[in-house]
């Protein structure tokens, strides 16, 4: 078949890769001039099956109320976004109930474990240096209550194969000496040995180059304007450069997916959630951390990428506003660097590269994969903060579904049918 993938980020390129594996003719179209230009460009850089809890935790309502109006809060709701969030927001909070949250954490963990295994296989097949590390990920906590919550969620994820080790504050410092200065502030941590990290943008672009060598047709700098259904089937899309015909289409445009899907009567319970990142040069500085770290209480991730340090986080409900707000970037930097007093004294934080992107957040947490209800249109969207983690697994699942193969994992909780 000839299949067109709409979206040139991690999710789109991995889907195209696995469709090529099946012998299809594949075209990928994206509005940006190069791959990984939006949500995949400068993310948290972590491949973490350990961090698959949906954002709508049982504590979400209390946090929203406590943090409302605070520019330095990890979770920020802007008043201008409220009208578009009324119905979705009620559902978002409904799915934050403990039993929903536990189930969806397990669903995400199942996909994440599968996806990380496929990533290792991809690395064996395609020689890509994306500053990857397979040294595991460290989570740190400042209160016993946070530690207890981590025990509960880690036990849920362990059923899907996510290994973990609880650590004392001293053991945390043993794993990452750069945290020794704040050891007295910690209640402990968790180490997840099977997690990894790496530069998502480099991986996406290099995999795209390898896919082109295998026959992928790239149509970059081309915006999709219209989806055309004829005789009950999506057969053509119109772009600002012309039309594209295909036997099947995969919608992998992240936060933009609901806008395009609505044209053919498909309503996706997805809203954009803005995240920020800052990237600092740290080459030659001994006080810089080597281990990827998740500061759970501050909702910040810290990842070493060669001679750079990526600090990312926050969740800002602000509609489709892509503005990079310097104050929010400063918040991310300050909260991340607060873990490393010695490093902070040696760097110029103003030299950080700033980034913001919109992450596609489903109403319940897991992504939406597979059939859309419209013949010829498949979905691979809604990964939220887990797009890098889910990319390989979700791409393979959707390719299998298009080919009529039974995917290697249970799809319960991962398809659009769960909302029906």
MOSUL-V942124 format. One record per backbone hydrogen bond with DSSP energy under -0.5 kcal/mol. CO is the residue of the C=O (numbers start at 1). NH is the residue of the N-H. If there is no record, write none. Layout:
# MOSUL-V942124
co: <CO | CO>
nh: <NH | NH>
This chain:
# MOSUL-V942124
co: <1 | 1 | 2 | 2 | 3 | 4 | 4 | 5 | 5 | 6 | 8 | 9 | 10 | 11 | 12 | 13 | 14 | 15 | 16 | 17 | 18 | 19 | 20 | 24 | 25 | 26 | 27 | 28 | 29 | 30 | 30 | 32 | 38 | 45 | 46 | 47 | 47 | 48 | 49 | 55 | 57 | 59 | 60 | 61 | 62 | 63 | 64 | 67 | 69 | 70 | 74 | 74 | 76 | 76 | 78 | 78 | 79 | 81 | 81 | 82 | 82 | 83 | 85 | 86 | 87 | 88 | 89 | 90 | 91 | 93 | 94 | 97 | 98 | 99 | 100 | 101 | 102 | 103 | 104 | 105 | 106 | 107 | 108 | 109 | 110 | 111 | 112 | 113 | 114 | 115 | 116 | 117 | 118 | 119 | 120 | 121 | 122 | 125 | 126 | 128 | 130 | 133 | 136 | 137 | 138 | 139 | 140 | 140 | 141 | 141 | 143 | 144 | 145 | 146 | 147 | 148 | 149 | 150 | 151 | 152 | 153 | 154 | 155 | 156 | 157 | 157 | 158 | 161 | 165 | 167 | 168 | 169 | 170 | 171 | 172 | 176 | 177 | 179 | 180 | 182 | 182 | 183 | 188 | 189 | 190 | 191 | 191 | 192 | 192 | 195 | 196 | 197 | 198 | 199 | 200 | 201 | 202 | 203 | 204 | 205 | 206 | 207 | 208 | 209 | 210 | 211 | 212 | 216 | 217 | 219 | 223 | 223 | 226 | 227 | 228 | 228 | 228 | 230 | 232 | 233 | 233 | 235 | 236 | 237 | 238 | 238 | 239 | 242 | 244 | 248 | 249 | 250 | 250 | 251 | 253 | 254 | 256 | 256 | 257 | 258 | 260 | 261 | 261 | 262 | 265 | 266 | 267 | 268 | 269 | 271 | 273 | 274 | 275 | 276 | 277 | 278 | 279 | 280 | 282 | 284 | 285 | 292 | 293 | 293 | 294 | 294 | 295 | 295 | 296 | 299 | 300 | 301 | 302 | 303 | 305 | 307 | 307 | 308 | 309 | 309 | 310 | 311 | 312 | 313 | 315 | 315 | 316 | 316 | 317 | 318 | 320 | 323 | 324 | 325 | 325 | 326 | 327 | 328 | 329 | 330 | 331 | 332 | 333 | 334 | 336 | 337 | 340 | 341 | 343 | 343 | 344 | 347 | 348 | 349 | 353 | 355 | 357 | 357 | 359 | 359 | 360 | 360 | 361 | 367 | 368 | 370 | 373 | 374 | 375 | 376 | 376 | 377 | 378 | 379 | 381 | 382 | 383 | 384 | 386 | 387 | 390 | 391 | 392 | 393 | 394 | 395 | 396 | 397 | 398 | 399 | 400 | 400 | 401 | 405 | 411 | 411 | 414 | 415 | 416 | 417>
nh: <3 | 25 | 247 | 248 | 27 | 6 | 250 | 7 | 29 | 252 | 36 | 13 | 14 | 15 | 16 | 17 | 18 | 19 | 20 | 21 | 22 | 24 | 23 | 26 | 3 | 217 | 5 | 219 | 7 | 221 | 222 | 221 | 41 | 198 | 48 | 49 | 196 | 51 | 52 | 57 | 60 | 63 | 64 | 65 | 66 | 67 | 68 | 70 | 71 | 73 | 76 | 315 | 78 | 317 | 81 | 82 | 82 | 84 | 85 | 85 | 86 | 86 | 89 | 90 | 91 | 92 | 93 | 94 | 95 | 96 | 97 | 101 | 102 | 103 | 104 | 105 | 106 | 107 | 108 | 109 | 110 | 111 | 112 | 113 | 114 | 115 | 116 | 117 | 118 | 119 | 120 | 121 | 122 | 123 | 124 | 125 | 126 | 127 | 128 | 130 | 199 | 197 | 292 | 192 | 294 | 190 | 296 | 297 | 187 | 188 | 147 | 148 | 149 | 150 | 151 | 152 | 153 | 154 | 155 | 156 | 157 | 158 | 159 | 159 | 160 | 162 | 161 | 163 | 191 | 189 | 172 | 173 | 174 | 175 | 176 | 179 | 180 | 182 | 183 | 185 | 186 | 186 | 141 | 167 | 139 | 165 | 193 | 137 | 195 | 136 | 47 | 133 | 200 | 203 | 204 | 205 | 206 | 207 | 208 | 209 | 210 | 211 | 212 | 213 | 214 | 216 | 215 | 218 | 28 | 30 | 225 | 240 | 238 | 229 | 230 | 235 | 236 | 233 | 375 | 230 | 235 | 246 | 228 | 244 | 225 | 226 | 242 | 239 | 237 | 4 | 378 | 6 | 252 | 380 | 256 | 257 | 259 | 260 | 261 | 262 | 263 | 264 | 266 | 265 | 267 | 268 | 269 | 270 | 363 | 361 | 359 | 316 | 357 | 313 | 355 | 311 | 353 | 309 | 285 | 286 | 288 | 138 | 295 | 302 | 140 | 296 | 299 | 300 | 299 | 314 | 295 | 312 | 293 | 310 | 308 | 282 | 283 | 305 | 280 | 311 | 303 | 278 | 301 | 276 | 76 | 317 | 274 | 318 | 78 | 321 | 322 | 325 | 326 | 328 | 329 | 330 | 331 | 332 | 333 | 334 | 335 | 336 | 337 | 338 | 339 | 340 | 344 | 345 | 346 | 347 | 347 | 349 | 351 | 352 | 279 | 277 | 275 | 359 | 273 | 361 | 362 | 384 | 271 | 369 | 381 | 379 | 375 | 377 | 234 | 249 | 378 | 372 | 251 | 370 | 368 | 362 | 386 | 387 | 390 | 391 | 394 | 395 | 396 | 397 | 398 | 399 | 400 | 401 | 402 | 403 | 404 | 405 | 404 | 407 | 414 | 415 | 369 | 418 | 419 | 420>
